[in-house]
Amino acid sequence: MPNTTLEIHFKARKFRKWPMVKIFVDGDLLEEKSLDSSDVSLTIPFDLIDGEHILEVEHFGKTSKDTMVKDGEIVADTNFLINKIIVNSYELPSTLIRHCEFVADWTHHIKPEGMPDVFKQSCLVGPNGVWKLAFATPVDEWIIDQRRIQNSMSKNTITYESYEPSPHSYIDYRLTDEDRQLIRDIKNLIQ
């Protein structure tokens, strides 16, 4: 039985045809699919060892005919938005998903003037190319560690002594090795 479940939610738009995607993790092709409606969710079970990984979503098969331009503006296009990613029931926060990069392949397109080859922090994919996101498993620990890193970087933020936490505020907690072992024990009990 596979030990990892990857779920990706797309918002797709078509002009002449729906976007085509290939989903890879660490270079292994997991799925090839036409995003044949405006809301598409893919759930892919597979085996994955704990450690660092690369998720890639390749957009392919699109040509310049799949984009309508009038007066220099795109008025109709075949594209998609990576709306949500869930790994083993843990939804990746949008702040982590934005650590992505999209490398465009302009081979079958007329590259618009001034358009870059690499798009950072964009979940909207228009031209052919590969969207990439680095992540790690166990994903729950990775999310907590990334949150801790983001919070440590925000320590340079100016705060005021008169600030009082509200019921909606949160205080991060740094996991100890004992905490991590407790999480593993709980997971084993659940399974």
Contacts in CASP RR format, 6 or more apart in sequence:
PFRMAT RR
TARGET T0000
AUTHOR 0000-0000-0000
METHOD contacts of the structure
MODEL  1
MPNTTLEIHFKARKFRKWPMVKIFVDGDLLEEKSLDSSDVSLTIPFDLID
GEHILEVEHFGKTSKDTMVKDGEIVADTNFLINKIIVNSYELPSTLIRHC
EFVADWTHHIKPEGMPDVFKQSCLVGPNGVWKLAFATPVDEWIIDQRRIQ
NSMSKNTITYESYEPSPHSYIDYRLTDEDRQLIRDIKNLIQ
2 45 0 8 1.000
2 46 0 8 1.000
2 47 0 8 1.000
3 47 0 8 1.000
3 48 0 8 1.000
4 45 0 8 1.000
4 46 0 8 1.000
4 47 0 8 1.000
4 48 0 8 1.000
4 87 0 8 1.000
4 88 0 8 1.000
4 137 0 8 1.000
5 43 0 8 1.000
5 44 0 8 1.000
5 45 0 8 1.000
5 86 0 8 1.000
5 87 0 8 1.000
5 88 0 8 1.000
5 89 0 8 1.000
6 23 0 8 1.000
6 25 0 8 1.000
6 30 0 8 1.000
6 42 0 8 1.000
6 43 0 8 1.000
6 44 0 8 1.000
6 45 0 8 1.000
6 46 0 8 1.000
6 55 0 8 1.000
6 85 0 8 1.000
6 86 0 8 1.000
6 87 0 8 1.000
7 41 0 8 1.000
7 42 0 8 1.000
7 43 0 8 1.000
7 44 0 8 1.000
7 84 0 8 1.000
7 85 0 8 1.000
7 86 0 8 1.000
7 87 0 8 1.000
8 23 0 8 1.000
8 41 0 8 1.000
8 42 0 8 1.000
8 44 0 8 1.000
8 57 0 8 1.000
8 82 0 8 1.000
8 84 0 8 1.000
8 85 0 8 1.000
8 86 0 8 1.000
9 39 0 8 1.000
9 40 0 8 1.000
9 41 0 8 1.000
9 82 0 8 1.000
9 83 0 8 1.000
9 84 0 8 1.000
9 85 0 8 1.000
9 86 0 8 1.000
10 21 0 8 1.000
10 35 0 8 1.000
10 39 0 8 1.000
10 40 0 8 1.000
10 41 0 8 1.000
10 42 0 8 1.000
10 80 0 8 1.000
10 81 0 8 1.000
10 82 0 8 1.000
10 83 0 8 1.000
11 38 0 8 1.000
11 39 0 8 1.000
11 80 0 8 1.000
11 81 0 8 1.000
11 83 0 8 1.000
12 18 0 8 1.000
12 19 0 8 1.000
12 35 0 8 1.000
12 36 0 8 1.000
12 37 0 8 1.000
12 38 0 8 1.000
12 39 0 8 1.000
12 40 0 8 1.000
12 79 0 8 1.000
12 80 0 8 1.000
12 81 0 8 1.000
13 38 0 8 1.000
13 77 0 8 1.000
13 78 0 8 1.000
13 79 0 8 1.000
13 80 0 8 1.000
14 78 0 8 1.000
15 66 0 8 1.000
15 67 0 8 1.000
15 68 0 8 1.000
15 76 0 8 1.000
15 77 0 8 1.000
15 78 0 8 1.000
16 65 0 8 1.000
16 66 0 8 1.000
16 78 0 8 1.000
17 66 0 8 1.000
17 78 0 8 1.000
18 34 0 8 1.000
18 35 0 8 1.000
18 36 0 8 1.000
18 37 0 8 1.000
18 78 0 8 1.000
19 34 0 8 1.000
19 35 0 8 1.000
19 59 0 8 1.000
19 62 0 8 1.000
19 78 0 8 1.000
19 79 0 8 1.000
19 80 0 8 1.000
19 125 0 8 1.000
19 126 0 8 1.000
20 32 0 8 1.000
20 33 0 8 1.000
20 34 0 8 1.000
20 35 0 8 1.000
20 59 0 8 1.000
20 60 0 8 1.000
20 61 0 8 1.000
20 62 0 8 1.000
21 31 0 8 1.000
21 32 0 8 1.000
21 33 0 8 1.000
21 35 0 8 1.000
21 57 0 8 1.000
21 58 0 8 1.000
21 59 0 8 1.000
21 60 0 8 1.000
21 80 0 8 1.000
22 29 0 8 1.000
22 31 0 8 1.000
22 32 0 8 1.000
22 57 0 8 1.000
22 58 0 8 1.000
22 60 0 8 1.000
23 29 0 8 1.000
23 30 0 8 1.000
23 31 0 8 1.000
23 32 0 8 1.000
23 33 0 8 1.000
23 42 0 8 1.000
23 44 0 8 1.000
23 55 0 8 1.000
23 56 0 8 1.000
23 57 0 8 1.000
23 58 0 8 1.000
24 30 0 8 1.000
24 54 0 8 1.000
24 55 0 8 1.000
24 56 0 8 1.000
24 57 0 8 1.000
24 58 0 8 1.000
25 46 0 8 1.000
25 48 0 8 1.000
25 53 0 8 1.000
25 54 0 8 1.000
25 55 0 8 1.000
25 56 0 8 1.000
26 48 0 8 1.000
26 53 0 8 1.000
26 54 0 8 1.000
27 54 0 8 1.000
27 56 0 8 1.000
28 46 0 8 1.000
30 44 0 8 1.000
30 46 0 8 1.000
31 42 0 8 1.000
31 44 0 8 1.000
33 40 0 8 1.000
33 42 0 8 1.000
35 80 0 8 1.000
48 137 0 8 1.000
49 137 0 8 1.000
50 136 0 8 1.000
50 137 0 8 1.000
50 138 0 8 1.000
51 136 0 8 1.000
51 137 0 8 1.000
52 134 0 8 1.000
52 135 0 8 1.000
52 136 0 8 1.000
53 134 0 8 1.000
53 135 0 8 1.000
53 136 0 8 1.000
53 137 0 8 1.000
54 132 0 8 1.000
54 133 0 8 1.000
54 134 0 8 1.000
54 135 0 8 1.000
55 85 0 8 1.000
55 132 0 8 1.000
55 133 0 8 1.000
55 134 0 8 1.000
55 135 0 8 1.000
56 130 0 8 1.000
56 131 0 8 1.000
56 132 0 8 1.000
56 133 0 8 1.000
57 82 0 8 1.000
57 125 0 8 1.000
57 130 0 8 1.000
57 131 0 8 1.000
58 129 0 8 1.000
58 130 0 8 1.000
58 131 0 8 1.000
59 80 0 8 1.000
59 125 0 8 1.000
59 126 0 8 1.000
59 127 0 8 1.000
59 128 0 8 1.000
59 129 0 8 1.000
59 130 0 8 1.000
59 131 0 8 1.000
60 128 0 8 1.000
60 129 0 8 1.000
61 108 0 8 1.000
61 128 0 8 1.000
62 78 0 8 1.000
62 108 0 8 1.000
62 109 0 8 1.000
62 126 0 8 1.000
62 127 0 8 1.000
62 128 0 8 1.000
63 108 0 8 1.000
63 109 0 8 1.000
64 108 0 8 1.000
64 109 0 8 1.000
64 110 0 8 1.000
66 77 0 8 1.000
66 78 0 8 1.000
67 74 0 8 1.000
67 76 0 8 1.000
67 77 0 8 1.000
67 78 0 8 1.000
67 109 0 8 1.000
68 74 0 8 1.000
68 75 0 8 1.000
68 76 0 8 1.000
68 77 0 8 1.000
69 75 0 8 1.000
77 126 0 8 1.000
78 126 0 8 1.000
79 124 0 8 1.000
79 125 0 8 1.000
79 126 0 8 1.000
80 124 0 8 1.000
80 125 0 8 1.000
80 126 0 8 1.000
81 123 0 8 1.000
81 124 0 8 1.000
81 125 0 8 1.000
82 97 0 8 1.000
82 100 0 8 1.000
82 123 0 8 1.000
82 125 0 8 1.000
82 131 0 8 1.000
83 123 0 8 1.000
84 91 0 8 1.000
84 92 0 8 1.000
85 91 0 8 1.000
85 92 0 8 1.000
85 97 0 8 1.000
85 133 0 8 1.000
86 92 0 8 1.000
87 135 0 8 1.000
87 137 0 8 1.000
87 139 0 8 1.000
88 137 0 8 1.000
88 138 0 8 1.000
88 139 0 8 1.000
88 140 0 8 1.000
90 139 0 8 1.000
90 140 0 8 1.000
90 143 0 8 1.000
92 135 0 8 1.000
92 139 0 8 1.000
92 143 0 8 1.000
93 143 0 8 1.000
93 147 0 8 1.000
95 150 0 8 1.000
96 135 0 8 1.000
96 143 0 8 1.000
96 146 0 8 1.000
97 123 0 8 1.000
97 133 0 8 1.000
98 121 0 8 1.000
98 123 0 8 1.000
99 121 0 8 1.000
99 133 0 8 1.000
99 134 0 8 1.000
100 120 0 8 1.000
100 121 0 8 1.000
100 122 0 8 1.000
100 123 0 8 1.000
100 131 0 8 1.000
100 132 0 8 1.000
100 133 0 8 1.000
101 118 0 8 1.000
101 119 0 8 1.000
101 120 0 8 1.000
101 121 0 8 1.000
101 131 0 8 1.000
101 132 0 8 1.000
102 118 0 8 1.000
102 119 0 8 1.000
102 122 0 8 1.000
102 125 0 8 1.000
102 129 0 8 1.000
102 130 0 8 1.000
102 131 0 8 1.000
102 132 0 8 1.000
103 117 0 8 1.000
103 118 0 8 1.000
103 129 0 8 1.000
103 130 0 8 1.000
103 132 0 8 1.000
104 115 0 8 1.000
104 116 0 8 1.000
104 117 0 8 1.000
104 118 0 8 1.000
104 119 0 8 1.000
104 127 0 8 1.000
104 128 0 8 1.000
104 129 0 8 1.000
105 127 0 8 1.000
105 128 0 8 1.000
105 129 0 8 1.000
105 130 0 8 1.000
106 117 0 8 1.000
106 127 0 8 1.000
106 128 0 8 1.000
107 128 0 8 1.000
108 128 0 8 1.000
109 127 0 8 1.000
109 128 0 8 1.000
123 131 0 8 1.000
125 131 0 8 1.000
135 142 0 8 1.000
136 142 0 8 1.000
140 183 0 8 1.000
141 175 0 8 1.000
141 180 0 8 1.000
141 183 0 8 1.000
144 175 0 8 1.000
145 175 0 8 1.000
147 172 0 8 1.000
148 172 0 8 1.000
148 174 0 8 1.000
151 172 0 8 1.000
165 171 0 8 1.000
175 183 0 8 1.000
END
